[in-house]
């Protein structure tokens, strides 16, 4: 089964802030792994983000939600893990 990947506007902005090389690498991993088995490659988060998963790509994290009824992967944030930056930003975007 092929999953449809949807990027939030904020996630697109996150990607556009990265260098073209890093952006291309992250998008390639997202398409390769999340298009076919999004739950196999990700790990569920805790607390306020417990319905979301993370995918590790180099020093970056992709925060996403698997919507099984729609066969959709919804990406909400992409960013560096340092100081839990990407997780805090994802929480803000969910409010």
VMD Tcl script that builds the backbone (N, CA, C; Angstrom):
set m [mol new atoms 285]
animate dup $m
set s [atomselect $m all]
$s set {name element resname resid chain x y z} {
  {N N UNK 1 A 0.836 -1.170 0.000}
  {CA C UNK 1 A 0.000 0.000 0.000}
  {C C UNK 1 A 0.891 1.246 0.000}
  {N N UNK 2 A 0.555 2.208 -0.817}
  {CA C UNK 2 A 1.297 3.462 -0.866}
  {C C UNK 2 A 0.553 4.521 -0.058}
  {N N UNK 3 A 1.264 5.145 0.863}
  {CA C UNK 3 A 0.703 6.192 1.716}
  {C C UNK 3 A 0.911 7.546 1.059}
  {N N UNK 4 A -0.076 8.402 1.193}
  {CA C UNK 4 A -0.001 9.764 0.664}
  {C C UNK 4 A 0.657 10.640 1.732}
  {N N UNK 5 A 1.694 11.360 1.360}
  {CA C UNK 5 A 2.402 12.221 2.314}
  {C C UNK 5 A 1.952 13.665 2.117}
  {N N UNK 6 A 1.514 14.285 3.210}
  {CA C UNK 6 A 1.060 15.673 3.192}
  {C C UNK 6 A 1.945 16.468 4.146}
  {N N UNK 7 A 2.478 17.581 3.688}
  {CA C UNK 7 A 3.300 18.456 4.516}
  {C C UNK 7 A 2.469 19.658 4.941}
  {N N UNK 8 A 2.491 19.971 6.224}
  {CA C UNK 8 A 1.837 21.198 6.676}
  {C C UNK 8 A 2.617 22.377 6.093}
  {N N UNK 9 A 1.977 23.531 6.035}
  {CA C UNK 9 A 2.666 24.726 5.544}
  {C C UNK 9 A 3.913 25.020 6.379}
  {N N UNK 10 A 3.805 24.802 7.674}
  {CA C UNK 10 A 4.941 25.050 8.565}
  {C C UNK 10 A 6.091 24.085 8.291}
  {N N UNK 11 A 5.769 22.839 7.989}
  {CA C UNK 11 A 6.813 21.855 7.680}
  {C C UNK 11 A 7.521 22.228 6.372}
  {N N UNK 12 A 6.766 22.732 5.413}
  {CA C UNK 12 A 7.371 23.196 4.152}
  {C C UNK 12 A 8.326 24.346 4.439}
  {N N UNK 13 A 7.918 25.279 5.296}
  {CA C UNK 13 A 8.788 26.393 5.670}
  {C C UNK 13 A 10.056 25.888 6.372}
  {N N UNK 14 A 9.896 24.867 7.227}
  {CA C UNK 14 A 11.057 24.274 7.895}
  {C C UNK 14 A 12.053 23.757 6.854}
  {N N UNK 15 A 11.543 23.048 5.880}
  {CA C UNK 15 A 12.404 22.480 4.837}
  {C C UNK 15 A 13.078 23.567 4.006}
  {N N UNK 16 A 12.350 24.625 3.703}
  {CA C UNK 16 A 12.910 25.692 2.880}
  {C C UNK 16 A 14.024 26.461 3.587}
  {N N UNK 17 A 14.067 26.405 4.911}
  {CA C UNK 17 A 15.130 27.066 5.674}
  {C C UNK 17 A 16.445 26.273 5.634}
  {N N UNK 18 A 16.370 25.030 5.206}
  {CA C UNK 18 A 17.565 24.179 5.152}
  {C C UNK 18 A 18.286 24.362 3.823}
  {N N UNK 19 A 19.527 23.943 3.787}
  {CA C UNK 19 A 20.280 24.017 2.531}
  {C C UNK 19 A 19.640 23.055 1.523}
  {N N UNK 20 A 19.774 23.343 0.238}
  {CA C UNK 20 A 19.170 22.473 -0.780}
  {C C UNK 20 A 19.628 21.014 -0.676}
  {N N UNK 21 A 20.884 20.781 -0.323}
  {CA C UNK 21 A 21.393 19.411 -0.222}
  {C C UNK 21 A 20.726 18.652 0.924}
  {N N UNK 22 A 20.650 19.300 2.073}
  {CA C UNK 22 A 20.028 18.655 3.238}
  {C C UNK 22 A 18.545 18.461 2.993}
  {N N UNK 23 A 17.877 19.483 2.438}
  {CA C UNK 23 A 16.449 19.393 2.136}
  {C C UNK 23 A 16.174 18.207 1.217}
  {N N UNK 24 A 16.964 18.073 0.176}
  {CA C UNK 24 A 16.785 16.987 -0.793}
  {C C UNK 24 A 16.968 15.627 -0.121}
  {N N UNK 25 A 17.962 15.511 0.744}
  {CA C UNK 25 A 18.220 14.255 1.444}
  {C C UNK 25 A 17.067 13.893 2.380}
  {N N UNK 26 A 16.550 14.877 3.112}
  {CA C UNK 26 A 15.445 14.628 4.049}
  {C C UNK 26 A 14.188 14.212 3.289}
  {N N UNK 27 A 13.860 14.920 2.236}
  {CA C UNK 27 A 12.664 14.595 1.456}
  {C C UNK 27 A 12.797 13.201 0.838}
  {N N UNK 28 A 13.986 12.839 0.389}
  {CA C UNK 28 A 14.201 11.513 -0.196}
  {C C UNK 28 A 13.940 10.411 0.834}
  {N N UNK 29 A 14.411 10.615 2.066}
  {CA C UNK 29 A 14.180 9.621 3.119}
  {C C UNK 29 A 12.701 9.560 3.479}
  {N N UNK 30 A 12.048 10.709 3.571}
  {CA C UNK 30 A 10.613 10.743 3.871}
  {C C UNK 30 A 9.849 9.955 2.808}
  {N N UNK 31 A 10.140 10.229 1.546}
  {CA C UNK 31 A 9.433 9.538 0.468}
  {C C UNK 31 A 9.728 8.043 0.459}
  {N N UNK 32 A 10.970 7.672 0.703}
  {CA C UNK 32 A 11.350 6.257 0.669}
  {C C UNK 32 A 10.723 5.462 1.816}
  {N N UNK 33 A 10.791 6.003 3.011}
  {CA C UNK 33 A 10.342 5.251 4.181}
  {C C UNK 33 A 8.875 5.440 4.520}
  {N N UNK 34 A 8.390 6.680 4.470}
  {CA C UNK 34 A 7.026 6.930 4.926}
  {C C UNK 34 A 5.965 6.640 3.870}
  {N N UNK 35 A 6.345 6.530 2.620}
  {CA C UNK 35 A 5.378 6.233 1.562}
  {C C UNK 35 A 4.893 4.792 1.611}
  {N N UNK 36 A 5.684 3.923 2.236}
  {CA C UNK 36 A 5.329 2.509 2.216}
  {C C UNK 36 A 5.073 1.913 3.597}
  {N N UNK 37 A 5.877 2.261 4.580}
  {CA C UNK 37 A 5.705 1.702 5.921}
  {C C UNK 37 A 5.982 2.763 6.991}
  {N N UNK 38 A 5.091 3.735 7.126}
  {CA C UNK 38 A 5.358 4.842 8.053}
  {C C UNK 38 A 5.487 4.428 9.511}
  {N N UNK 39 A 4.823 3.376 9.924}
  {CA C UNK 39 A 4.912 2.963 11.325}
  {C C UNK 39 A 6.154 2.103 11.591}
  {N N UNK 40 A 6.694 1.492 10.570}
  {CA C UNK 40 A 7.887 0.661 10.735}
  {C C UNK 40 A 9.128 1.504 11.019}
  {N N UNK 41 A 9.234 2.639 10.372}
  {CA C UNK 41 A 10.449 3.451 10.471}
  {C C UNK 41 A 10.390 4.531 11.546}
  {N N UNK 42 A 9.214 4.853 12.027}
  {CA C UNK 42 A 9.086 5.900 13.031}
  {C C UNK 42 A 8.944 5.331 14.425}
  {N N UNK 43 A 9.023 6.216 15.390}
  {CA C UNK 43 A 8.845 5.843 16.793}
  {C C UNK 43 A 7.831 6.810 17.397}
  {N N UNK 44 A 6.847 6.264 18.123}
  {CA C UNK 44 A 5.846 7.127 18.746}
  {C C UNK 44 A 6.472 7.997 19.825}
  {N N UNK 45 A 5.981 9.227 19.901}
  {CA C UNK 45 A 6.445 10.176 20.903}
  {C C UNK 45 A 5.600 10.057 22.161}
  {N N UNK 46 A 5.897 10.878 23.159}
  {CA C UNK 46 A 5.181 10.818 24.433}
  {C C UNK 46 A 4.491 12.144 24.739}
  {N N UNK 47 A 3.773 12.149 25.814}
  {CA C UNK 47 A 3.094 13.325 26.361}
  {C C UNK 47 A 2.175 13.986 25.334}
  {N N UNK 48 A 2.344 15.288 25.104}
  {CA C UNK 48 A 1.442 16.016 24.214}
  {C C UNK 48 A 1.538 15.551 22.766}
  {N N UNK 49 A 2.622 14.900 22.408}
  {CA C UNK 49 A 2.816 14.445 21.031}
  {C C UNK 49 A 2.609 12.929 20.900}
  {N N UNK 50 A 1.873 12.333 21.818}
  {CA C UNK 50 A 1.748 10.873 21.842}
  {C C UNK 50 A 1.064 10.286 20.605}
  {N N UNK 51 A 0.322 11.078 19.862}
  {CA C UNK 51 A -0.316 10.581 18.640}
  {C C UNK 51 A 0.586 10.757 17.419}
  {N N UNK 52 A 1.780 11.277 17.641}
  {CA C UNK 52 A 2.715 11.575 16.556}
  {C C UNK 52 A 3.941 10.678 16.645}
  {N N UNK 53 A 4.633 10.584 15.538}
  {CA C UNK 53 A 5.839 9.775 15.463}
  {C C UNK 53 A 7.014 10.654 15.029}
  {N N UNK 54 A 8.211 10.135 15.245}
  {CA C UNK 54 A 9.402 10.839 14.766}
  {C C UNK 54 A 10.174 9.907 13.845}
  {N N UNK 55 A 10.773 10.505 12.854}
  {CA C UNK 55 A 11.654 9.805 11.941}
  {C C UNK 55 A 13.001 10.504 12.025}
  {N N UNK 56 A 14.050 9.756 12.313}
  {CA C UNK 56 A 15.387 10.325 12.397}
  {C C UNK 56 A 16.000 10.358 10.996}
  {N N UNK 57 A 16.472 11.540 10.608}
  {CA C UNK 57 A 17.172 11.717 9.341}
  {C C UNK 57 A 18.396 12.586 9.632}
  {N N UNK 58 A 19.557 11.989 9.605}
  {CA C UNK 58 A 20.796 12.672 9.978}
  {C C UNK 58 A 20.626 13.271 11.376}
  {N N UNK 59 A 20.903 14.570 11.541}
  {CA C UNK 59 A 20.727 15.224 12.838}
  {C C UNK 59 A 19.359 15.885 12.966}
  {N N UNK 60 A 18.455 15.546 12.080}
  {CA C UNK 60 A 17.128 16.166 12.062}
  {C C UNK 60 A 16.063 15.163 12.441}
  {N N UNK 61 A 14.914 15.688 12.843}
  {CA C UNK 61 A 13.767 14.858 13.157}
  {C C UNK 61 A 12.577 15.338 12.333}
  {N N UNK 62 A 11.819 14.388 11.841}
  {CA C UNK 62 A 10.588 14.670 11.104}
  {C C UNK 62 A 9.462 14.217 12.023}
  {N N UNK 63 A 8.580 15.128 12.384}
  {CA C UNK 63 A 7.454 14.815 13.261}
  {C C UNK 63 A 6.220 14.654 12.382}
  {N N UNK 64 A 5.553 13.502 12.514}
  {CA C UNK 64 A 4.408 13.223 11.639}
  {C C UNK 64 A 3.354 12.381 12.345}
  {N N UNK 65 A 2.164 12.369 11.746}
  {CA C UNK 65 A 1.036 11.582 12.258}
  {C C UNK 65 A 0.562 10.668 11.142}
  {N N UNK 66 A 0.307 9.416 11.478}
  {CA C UNK 66 A -0.211 8.451 10.511}
  {C C UNK 66 A -1.727 8.458 10.629}
  {N N UNK 67 A -2.408 8.783 9.545}
  {CA C UNK 67 A -3.877 8.806 9.509}
  {C C UNK 67 A -4.336 7.591 8.728}
  {N N UNK 68 A -4.582 6.496 9.441}
  {CA C UNK 68 A -4.873 5.207 8.806}
  {C C UNK 68 A -6.130 5.223 7.949}
  {N N UNK 69 A -7.172 5.862 8.394}
  {CA C UNK 69 A -8.414 5.888 7.627}
  {C C UNK 69 A -8.271 6.588 6.292}
  {N N UNK 70 A -7.317 7.508 6.197}
  {CA C UNK 70 A -7.112 8.273 4.974}
  {C C UNK 70 A -5.885 7.805 4.192}
  {N N UNK 71 A -5.146 6.833 4.734}
  {CA C UNK 71 A -3.884 6.361 4.153}
  {C C UNK 71 A -2.979 7.575 3.892}
  {N N UNK 72 A -2.823 8.389 4.938}
  {CA C UNK 72 A -2.081 9.635 4.830}
  {C C UNK 72 A -1.056 9.757 5.947}
  {N N UNK 73 A 0.093 10.304 5.610}
  {CA C UNK 73 A 1.118 10.668 6.584}
  {C C UNK 73 A 1.167 12.190 6.578}
  {N N UNK 74 A 0.887 12.810 7.723}
  {CA C UNK 74 A 0.830 14.262 7.828}
  {C C UNK 74 A 2.061 14.763 8.573}
  {N N UNK 75 A 2.960 15.448 7.875}
  {CA C UNK 75 A 4.204 15.950 8.457}
  {C C UNK 75 A 3.949 17.344 9.038}
  {N N UNK 76 A 4.225 17.511 10.341}
  {CA C UNK 76 A 3.974 18.801 10.989}
  {C C UNK 76 A 5.226 19.617 11.267}
  {N N UNK 77 A 6.375 18.975 11.385}
  {CA C UNK 77 A 7.595 19.723 11.681}
  {C C UNK 77 A 8.827 18.950 11.215}
  {N N UNK 78 A 9.834 19.705 10.824}
  {CA C UNK 78 A 11.134 19.146 10.454}
  {C C UNK 78 A 12.175 20.075 11.061}
  {N N UNK 79 A 13.090 19.531 11.835}
  {CA C UNK 79 A 14.104 20.389 12.422}
  {C C UNK 79 A 15.121 19.625 13.229}
  {N N UNK 80 A 16.104 20.348 13.749}
  {CA C UNK 80 A 17.151 19.705 14.542}
  {C C UNK 80 A 16.622 19.266 15.902}
  {N N UNK 81 A 17.212 18.232 16.424}
  {CA C UNK 81 A 16.798 17.699 17.714}
  {C C UNK 81 A 17.344 18.535 18.866}
  {N N UNK 82 A 18.440 19.247 18.655}
  {CA C UNK 82 A 19.123 19.947 19.751}
  {C C UNK 82 A 18.140 20.683 20.662}
  {N N UNK 83 A 18.340 20.488 21.955}
  {CA C UNK 83 A 17.503 21.125 22.979}
  {C C UNK 83 A 16.016 20.862 22.768}
  {N N UNK 84 A 15.679 19.740 22.159}
  {CA C UNK 84 A 14.277 19.369 21.896}
  {C C UNK 84 A 13.538 20.410 21.072}
  {N N UNK 85 A 14.284 21.186 20.313}
  {CA C UNK 85 A 13.743 22.288 19.519}
  {C C UNK 85 A 12.573 21.868 18.619}
  {N N UNK 86 A 12.743 20.793 17.880}
  {CA C UNK 86 A 11.708 20.380 16.926}
  {C C UNK 86 A 10.453 19.894 17.647}
  {N N UNK 87 A 10.617 19.264 18.802}
  {CA C UNK 87 A 9.455 18.775 19.547}
  {C C UNK 87 A 8.655 19.938 20.140}
  {N N UNK 88 A 9.354 20.933 20.660}
  {CA C UNK 88 A 8.678 22.107 21.215}
  {C C UNK 88 A 7.927 22.869 20.120}
  {N N UNK 89 A 8.533 22.970 18.944}
  {CA C UNK 89 A 7.884 23.647 17.829}
  {C C UNK 89 A 6.660 22.871 17.366}
  {N N UNK 90 A 6.749 21.560 17.332}
  {CA C UNK 90 A 5.597 20.735 16.936}
  {C C UNK 90 A 4.448 20.926 17.920}
  {N N UNK 91 A 4.752 20.959 19.219}
  {CA C UNK 91 A 3.710 21.180 20.222}
  {C C UNK 91 A 3.005 22.514 20.005}
  {N N UNK 92 A 3.775 23.562 19.719}
  {CA C UNK 92 A 3.184 24.896 19.478}
  {C C UNK 92 A 2.237 24.858 18.283}
  {N N UNK 93 A 2.621 24.136 17.262}
  {CA C UNK 93 A 1.824 24.089 16.038}
  {C C UNK 93 A 0.523 23.313 16.219}
  {N N UNK 94 A 0.434 22.492 17.232}
  {CA C UNK 94 A -0.762 21.697 17.454}
  {C C UNK 94 A -1.818 22.448 18.259}
  {N N UNK 95 A -1.459 23.582 18.814}
  {CA C UNK 95 A -2.414 24.353 19.629}
  {C C UNK 95 A -3.360 25.150 18.779}
}
mol reanalyze $m
mol bondsrecalc $m
mol representation Tube
mol addrep $m
